[in-house]
Amino acid sequence: METNQATLAALLSEMGANLADYAGKDITSTSPIDGQVLAVLRADNADQVKAKIDRAHAAFLQWRNVPAPRRGELVRLFGEELRLHKEALGKLVTLEAGKILQEGLGEVQEMIDICDFAVGLSRQLYGLTIASERPGHRMMEVWHPLGVVGVISAFNFPVAVWAWNAALAFVCGNSVTWKPSEKTPLTAVAVHALFQKAVARFGSDAPVGLAELIIGDREAGSQMVNDKRVPLVSATGSTRMGRQVAQDCATRLAKTILELGGNNAMIVAPSADLEMAVRAITFSAVGTAGQRCTTLRRLFVHDSVYDTLVPRLKKVYAGLPIGSPLQKSTLIGPLIDHAAFDCMQTALAAARAEQGQVFGGERVAVAGSEGGYYVQPALVEMPAQSNVMQHETFAPILYIVRYTDLQQAIALNNDVPQGLSSSIFTTDVREAERFMSDSGSDCGIANVNIGPSGAEIGGAFGGEKETGGGRESGSDAWKAYMRRSTNTINYSDSLPLAQGISFDI
Ligand code: NAD
């Protein structure tokens, strides 16, 4: 414990974060590496949450008048801070969320990438010019800042999710209030400190309150969701949480971006490059110990390659290096906590009851990390897509089902409540195109010859059905952070009405 705490203190101090500012007794950050407490923080009470939203709202009223390319400059400076402190923040993600260091660093790189994207975007918030049906008239569509954007994030991407939202929100002229997961408050404190460094370099036109950090559990999140000064709530987490947030926001007709649970599949077709498929399956299914929203959870393997692929997978699984995520050689770190382990065991018991044959899944002892929940990732051969496969279990369980016909496999891919990510391994162009067509995968992400996880920031990220329908990150996702205004300008000397309506007075 002392080693981790010493590391924590050094990392926070390098990033300019002062834990004393957050000291309290409410929110406990526990390292999944060994189950030891890293720090205990105070939670913001209702008055403090309100004061933070007040400040963010006041900041918005100023920030919206700062030219967008200048707003981009702040995001550029923040990206510089992230580059400077990539190692420290990546390591802190490892310490608090349990990801292997490579993935912790990858998460910070994703933040840097979205900052670069947002800086370019700050000069490209394009509207339209539209042909008017009336003589001497012009129509145009312009995009304006929206207000305070409330961001709720999950434990498994403790820093990148905020950055996906915040980098776009800031260049779009908004302020941001952030309620991170109660399981990962320290990474949020560090990111907040890095952002304040960028603000200090930027100058006085960045108002106080532009970025507010709310420490607390779902109650604090709920208060933010229900505050009418927050016109957009971007919430990442479980479908259960998203359902509640959606209802709360609907009550006051606020906008939402919902990024909820996934139940992602891959189809391995007869012509697939099996060596590539094995690598992609393994990374997608066991990376982050199966705790990514895009983790591969269901594998549909064509009958003709099943008996080659599945034994090969079992061999790879048997040799996976499981252990402390701080060790360079480790590929599989711990589950977030005891509850996650229990959920995994419950799902495996259900799979057995539904005639599944389970390979792996048991707890693994890691010397020096006895309090951590390390598991052997599980492969479960299922006779059919049964009930347990309808649910997202946030752990490394990969269900495998045989198929014979592509249409049947696509139907299985789609026959779950979630619709985040999907992929096909095939070298047959007709199969690939069918998978991506109107009658193919119904997910927000449909990949060919790569796994379902590990998206780049350039594309819009999100999924359909119970995944919530939100889109974040690249493409035109920025439009969700702005309000659209349609302007009609009459530069003629008369007042013709639309649709040729005559109204003489
Ligand atoms: P969670 O739903 O338990 O918590 C997520 C966040 O929501 C936390 O900050 C929590 O405090 C807050 N929250 C919970 N109830 C709330 C309420 N009623 N009002 C306001 N805030 C509330 O999720 P988790 O266990 O931290 O994360 C795992 C889940 O997140 C998985 O289902 C995973 O698929 C999903 N996830 C989705 C994406 C995506 O982009 N689609 C990305 C990462 C994680």
Boltz pocket constraint, residues with backbone or C-beta under 6 A from the ligand:
constraints:
  - pocket:
      binder: B
      contacts: [[A, 152], [A, 153], [A, 154], [A, 155], [A, 156], [A, 157], [A, 179], [A, 180], [A, 181], [A, 182], [A, 216], [A, 217], [A, 218], [A, 219], [A, 220], [A, 221], [A, 222], [A, 225], [A, 236], [A, 237], [A, 238], [A, 239], [A, 240], [A, 241], [A, 242], [A, 244], [A, 245], [A, 258], [A, 259], [A, 260], [A, 261], [A, 262], [A, 292], [A, 293], [A, 294], [A, 392], [A, 394], [A, 420], [A, 462], [A, 467]]
      max_distance: 6.0
